[in-house]
Amino acid sequence: MLAQLDGGVAEESRETERKESRLTVGPRAAAQHFKGAGSESYTQKSLGDALFPMLEDALQAEGLIRDISEEVADLEQWSSGELKNSVAPGSLVRISAPGSLFDARYVASSFSAFGAVNVGLQGIGAAPVSTPPPSGKSKQGQGQRRSGSPTPKGAVASPTQLEDSIPDFPDIGGTTGSLLRSFVQISRGIFAPGLHINLTPVAGVLIGARLQEGRQYLDSEADILFARYGTERQEWTLMGSVGSYGTEETAIPEMEFHNPDGSVNRGDFAECMNAQMRNLGRIGFIDLPQYPGFSVVPFAVYRSIPRIGTVSLREN
């Protein structure tokens, strides 16, 4: 915030004083005597978080970025296809809309904590905490292998997954460890583990961005982020370039990638695989934009701090 207010954060400051006395020797009428003093100051600043507001203002001044907050909030823009025609992939945009954070790792840690608490309560003879099951009842019951138990002889040990942290616990109103593990599996399939920002300007439309770790996009542990910002929808601003729109293809792609001589056409094979991925994205099974929404390659995501006077800061 200081970087934004003061044009950078001071890293080094120096101040020097100078005193000067000079006497010119010569004829009495021409003799001169001079005394003076002066001071100099030097400050070196690190621009830090002031860089992004400077970039945003520069892009705005050059007409290179477009604020489409009003357009994405208009359902007609989506249904008519006008938004896709006017905002092509690669366009630099700024979008302010209701949205929320999502991270499959936080889903796993929350459900793991729920299971651990109930196992602990059972251990001290207290009544378990009841909560409605997320959707219906578990049909897998208690017969599923408990997470963390030894791998059966002859079986290949699978890599540790997020859901493996959820222990089994007694059935509580239809909620079981097996059911919660299933929801974590779905979460990490639909949204690859990591922090996502999902804007939902109108019902049925999602504008999403994956926030890469180490790039200062709300860079903190998932538990800390959700403890600070919660899971509710709130106003967020997302700035970046439009990545891609969700596919409108509905036909199941054909697996045709052979040349007439029977060899594999590498380009056709890659397109076949990509077509399969697009189809999985269309039905929401993998982390790809879903029609009619689009993805954003993020430059920054922030909440604006309420304006006081003419000062507007970005909490990014």
PEZICOR-V132689 format. One record per residue. OMEGA is omega as a letter, one per 40 degrees, with the letter a starting at -180 (* if undefined). NEAR is the number of other ideal C-beta (glycine too) atoms within 10 Angstrom. Layout:
# PEZICOR-V132689
omega: {OMEGA:OMEGA}
near: {NEAR:NEAR}
This chain:
# PEZICOR-V132689
omega: {i:i:a:a:a:i:a:i:a:i:a:i:i:i:a:i:a:i:a:i:a:i:i:a:i:i:a:a:a:a:a:i:a:i:a:i:i:i:i:i:a:i:i:a:i:a:i:a:i:a:a:i:i:i:a:i:a:i:i:a:a:a:a:i:a:i:a:a:a:a:a:i:a:a:a:i:i:a:a:a:a:a:a:i:a:i:a:i:a:i:i:a:i:a:i:a:i:a:a:i:i:i:a:i:i:i:a:a:i:i:i:i:i:i:a:i:a:i:i:i:i:a:i:i:i:i:i:i:a:i:i:i:a:i:i:a:i:i:a:i:a:a:a:i:a:i:i:i:a:i:i:a:i:i:i:a:i:i:i:i:a:a:a:a:a:a:i:i:a:i:a:i:a:i:i:i:i:a:a:i:i:i:i:i:i:a:a:i:a:i:i:a:a:a:i:i:a:i:i:a:i:a:i:a:i:i:a:i:i:a:a:i:i:a:i:i:a:a:i:i:a:a:a:a:a:i:a:a:i:a:a:i:i:a:i:i:a:i:i:i:i:a:i:i:i:a:i:i:i:a:i:a:i:a:i:a:a:i:i:a:i:i:a:i:a:i:i:i:i:i:i:i:i:i:i:i:i:i:i:i:a:a:i:a:a:a:i:i:a:a:e:a:i:i:i:i:a:i:i:i:a:i:i:i:a:a:i:a:a:a:i:a:a:i:a:*}
near: {13:13:19:21:11:11:12:19:16:12:10:9:10:9:9:9:8:9:9:9:9:9:9:9:7:8:6:5:5:8:10:9:8:9:9:9:9:9:9:9:8:9:11:10:15:13:13:14:20:19:13:19:19:13:14:18:11:11:16:14:9:8:7:10:21:15:13:22:15:10:18:23:16:15:14:10:22:20:13:11:12:13:19:18:9:12:19:9:13:10:14:17:21:18:24:21:20:15:24:17:22:19:22:25:19:21:23:25:19:17:24:21:13:19:22:14:14:22:15:12:15:13:8:6:6:11:9:17:12:10:12:9:16:14:9:8:13:19:8:13:11:13:6:15:12:11:18:11:8:8:10:8:5:5:9:5:8:8:5:10:14:20:23:15:19:28:18:19:21:13:17:17:12:15:24:23:26:21:22:25:26:19:17:24:15:15:21:19:14:16:19:13:18:16:25:20:21:19:25:17:23:17:6:11:22:19:22:24:24:18:20:13:12:6:11:13:19:19:12:13:13:20:14:10:17:21:11:10:14:11:12:8:13:12:11:20:21:24:24:19:15:21:17:15:19:21:16:11:13:9:7:9:15:8:12:10:16:12:10:6:5:6:9:10:14:10:9:14:14:11:14:16:13:11:17:13:15:19:18:14:20:18:9:13:14:16:19:19:21:21:17:19:19:23:23:22:15:19:21:20:24:20:16:14:13:7:9:8:5:5:10:12:19:18:12:18}
